[in-house]
Each structure stands twice: as C-alpha cells, then as structure tokens.
C-alpha cells in the first residue's frame, strides 16, 4: 500500500490573510471561508 496524505490542516491567526495568500499568491482554487456561523467553526477550503 502506498502512503499518502489526504488531509492537511494548518492553524493560523488570520484566516482571511491566509486565504488571500493561498488563493491570490499561489493561485490555488478555493471555495473561500465557510462555517462563520459557528463559534470557532470557520475554515477555508
């Protein structure tokens, strides 16, 4: 069986700045920030 990474998580202080870096700086596709309606639930995909 080949080893592989299927999920990678990074904790950040500023989610909006991180999203801008990965989307605008590196050109990675994203759905944006979701889950803002939950306390401590926002994530970027």
DSSP file (Angstrom, degrees, kcal/mol; ACC not computed):
  #  RESIDUE AA STRUCTURE BP1 BP2  ACC     N-H-->O    O-->H-N    N-H-->O    O-->H-N    TCO  KAPPA ALPHA  PHI   PSI    X-CA   Y-CA   Z-CA
    1    1 A X              0   0    0      0, 0.0     2,-0.3     0, 0.0     0, 0.0   0.000 360.0 360.0 360.0 134.0    0.0    0.0    0.0
    2    2 A X        -     0   0    0      1,-0.0     2,-0.3     0, 0.0     0, 0.0  -0.631 360.0-126.1 -81.5 137.1    1.3    3.5   -0.9
    3    3 A X        +     0   0    0     -2,-0.3     2,-0.3     2,-0.0    -1,-0.0  -0.623  39.5 164.6 -79.0 140.8    1.5    6.1    1.9
    4    4 A X        -     0   0    0     -2,-0.3     2,-0.5     0, 0.0     0, 0.0  -0.993  37.6-121.2-154.5 155.8   -0.3    9.3    1.1
    5    5 A X        +     0   0    0     -2,-0.3     3,-0.1     1,-0.1    -2,-0.0  -0.871  26.6 172.4 -98.3 127.1   -1.6   12.4    2.7
    6    6 A X        +     0   0    0     -2,-0.5     2,-0.4     1,-0.3    -1,-0.1   0.679  68.5  27.6-106.4 -23.8   -5.3   13.0    2.2
    7    7 A X        -     0   0    0      2,-0.0     2,-0.4     0, 0.0    -1,-0.3  -0.999  59.0-174.6-140.7 135.8   -5.9   16.0    4.6
    8    8 A X        -     0   0    0     -2,-0.4     2,-0.4    -3,-0.1    -3,-0.0  -0.996   8.8-168.5-129.9 126.5   -3.5   18.7    5.7
    9    9 A X        -     0   0    0     -2,-0.4     2,-0.4     2,-0.0    -2,-0.0  -0.921   4.7-171.7-117.6 142.8   -4.6   21.2    8.3
   10   10 A X        -     0   0    0     -2,-0.4     2,-0.4     2,-0.0    -2,-0.0  -0.996  16.9-141.2-130.9 126.1   -2.8   24.4    9.3
   11   11 A X        +     0   0    0     -2,-0.4     2,-0.3     2,-0.0    -2,-0.0  -0.733  28.5 180.0 -84.5 134.2   -3.8   26.6   12.3
   12   12 A X        -     0   0    0     -2,-0.4     3,-0.2     1,-0.1    -2,-0.0  -0.929  35.8-139.6-134.3 157.2   -3.5   30.3   11.6
   13   13 A X  S    S+     0   0    0     -2,-0.3     2,-0.5     1,-0.2    -1,-0.1   0.810  99.9  36.6 -81.6 -33.1   -4.1   33.6   13.4
   14   14 A X     >  -     0   0    0      1,-0.1     4,-2.1     2,-0.0    -1,-0.2  -0.864  62.6-178.9-127.4  95.6   -5.6   35.4   10.5
   15   15 A X  H  > S+     0   0    0     -2,-0.5     4,-2.6    -3,-0.2     5,-0.2   0.872  83.9  53.9 -63.9 -39.0   -7.8   33.1    8.3
   16   16 A X  H  > S+     0   0    0      1,-0.2     4,-2.2     2,-0.2    -1,-0.2   0.914 110.1  46.7 -63.3 -43.6   -8.6   35.9    5.8
   17   17 A X  H  > S+     0   0    0      2,-0.2     4,-2.1     1,-0.2    -1,-0.2   0.884 112.7  50.3 -65.9 -38.6   -4.9   36.8    5.2
   18   18 A X  H  X S+     0   0    0     -4,-2.1     4,-2.4     2,-0.2     5,-0.3   0.915 109.6  50.5 -65.5 -43.0   -4.1   33.1    4.8
   19   19 A X  H  X S+     0   0    0     -4,-2.6     4,-2.8     1,-0.2     5,-0.4   0.927 110.0  50.5 -59.5 -45.4   -6.9   32.6    2.3
   20   20 A X  H  X>S+     0   0    0     -4,-2.2     4,-2.4     1,-0.2     5,-1.2   0.900 110.3  50.5 -60.3 -41.8   -5.6   35.6    0.3
   21   21 A X  I  X>S+     0   0    0     -4,-2.1     5,-1.5     3,-0.2     4,-0.9   0.949 116.3  38.7 -62.0 -50.8   -2.1   34.2    0.3
   22   22 A X  I  <5S+     0   0    0     -4,-2.4     6,-2.5     3,-0.2    -2,-0.2   0.877 125.2  38.2 -71.3 -37.3   -3.0   30.7   -1.0
   23   23 A X  I  <5S+     0   0    0     -4,-2.8     4,-0.4    -5,-0.3    -3,-0.2   0.960 131.7  23.0 -77.5 -54.2   -5.7   32.0   -3.4
   24   24 A X  I  <5S+     0   0    0     -4,-2.4    -3,-0.2    -5,-0.4    -2,-0.1   0.863 130.1  40.4 -85.3 -37.8   -4.1   35.1   -4.8
   25   25 A X  I  <<S+     0   0    0     -5,-1.2    -3,-0.2    -4,-0.9    -4,-0.1   0.917 130.8  23.0 -78.8 -45.3   -0.4   34.5   -4.2
   26   26 A X  S   <S-     0   0    0     -5,-1.5    -3,-0.2     2,-0.1    -4,-0.1   0.569  97.6-127.5 -99.9 -11.2   -0.2   30.8   -5.1
   27   27 A X        +     0   0    0     -4,-0.4     2,-0.3    -6,-0.3    -4,-0.2   0.738  48.7 160.7  73.9  22.9   -3.2   30.6   -7.4
   28   28 A X        -     0   0    0     -6,-2.5    -1,-0.2     1,-0.1     2,-0.1  -0.575  43.3-113.3 -78.8 139.3   -4.8   27.6   -5.5
   29   29 A X        +     0   0    0     -2,-0.3     2,-0.3     2,-0.0    -1,-0.1  -0.431  43.3 175.9 -69.7 146.0   -8.5   27.1   -6.1
   30   30 A X        -     0   0    0     -2,-0.1     3,-0.1     1,-0.1    14,-0.0  -0.996  43.2-145.2-150.7 151.2  -10.7   27.7   -3.1
   31   31 A X        -     0   0    0      1,-0.4     2,-0.2    -2,-0.3    -1,-0.1   0.460  58.1-128.2 -88.4  -5.6  -14.4   27.7   -2.0
   32   32 A X        -     0   0    0    -13,-0.1    13,-1.8     2,-0.0     2,-0.5  -0.486  49.7 -24.0  90.8-163.7  -13.4   30.5    0.4
   33   33 A X  E     +A   44   0A   0     11,-0.2     2,-0.3    -2,-0.2    11,-0.2  -0.743  66.8 177.4 -89.7 128.0  -14.1   30.7    4.1
   34   34 A X  E     +A   43   0A   0      9,-3.2     9,-2.5    -2,-0.5    -2,-0.0  -0.870  50.7  44.4-126.3 161.6  -17.1   28.7    5.3
   35   35 A X    >   +     0   0    0     -2,-0.3     3,-1.7     7,-0.2     6,-0.3   0.666  57.8 141.1  83.5  18.4  -18.7   28.0    8.7
   36   36 A X  T 3   +     0   0    0      1,-0.3     6,-0.2    -3,-0.2     4,-0.1   0.730  63.0  70.1 -65.1 -19.5  -18.6   31.5   10.0
   37   37 A X  T 3  S+     0   0    0      4,-0.1     2,-0.4     2,-0.1    -1,-0.3   0.629  90.7  72.9 -73.7 -10.5  -22.0   31.0   11.6
   38   38 A X  S X  S-     0   0    0     -3,-1.7     3,-2.0     1,-0.0     4,-0.4  -0.861  92.6-111.0-106.2 137.9  -20.4   28.6   14.1
   39   39 A X  T 3  S-     0   0    0     -2,-0.4    -2,-0.1     1,-0.3    -3,-0.0  -0.505 105.4  -2.8 -63.7 127.2  -18.2   29.7   17.0
   40   40 A X  T 3  S+     0   0    0     -2,-0.3    -1,-0.3    -4,-0.1    -4,-0.1   0.771 110.2 109.7  60.1  29.1  -14.7   28.5   16.2
   41   41 A X    <   +     0   0    0     -3,-2.0     2,-0.2    -6,-0.3    -2,-0.1   0.487  35.2 117.8-113.6  -2.8  -16.1   26.8   13.1
   42   42 A X        +     0   0    0     -4,-0.4     2,-0.3    -6,-0.2    -7,-0.2  -0.454  33.7 164.9 -73.3 135.0  -14.7   28.9   10.2
   43   43 A X  E     -A   34   0A   0     -9,-2.5    -9,-3.2    -2,-0.2     2,-0.4  -0.949  29.9-130.7-140.7 160.4  -12.4   27.0    7.8
   44   44 A X  E      A   33   0A   0     -2,-0.3   -11,-0.2   -11,-0.2   -28,-0.0  -0.959 360.0 360.0-115.9 134.0  -11.1   27.7    4.3
   45   45 A X              0   0    0    -13,-1.8   -12,-0.1    -2,-0.4    -1,-0.1   0.334 360.0 360.0-116.7 360.0  -11.3   25.1    1.5
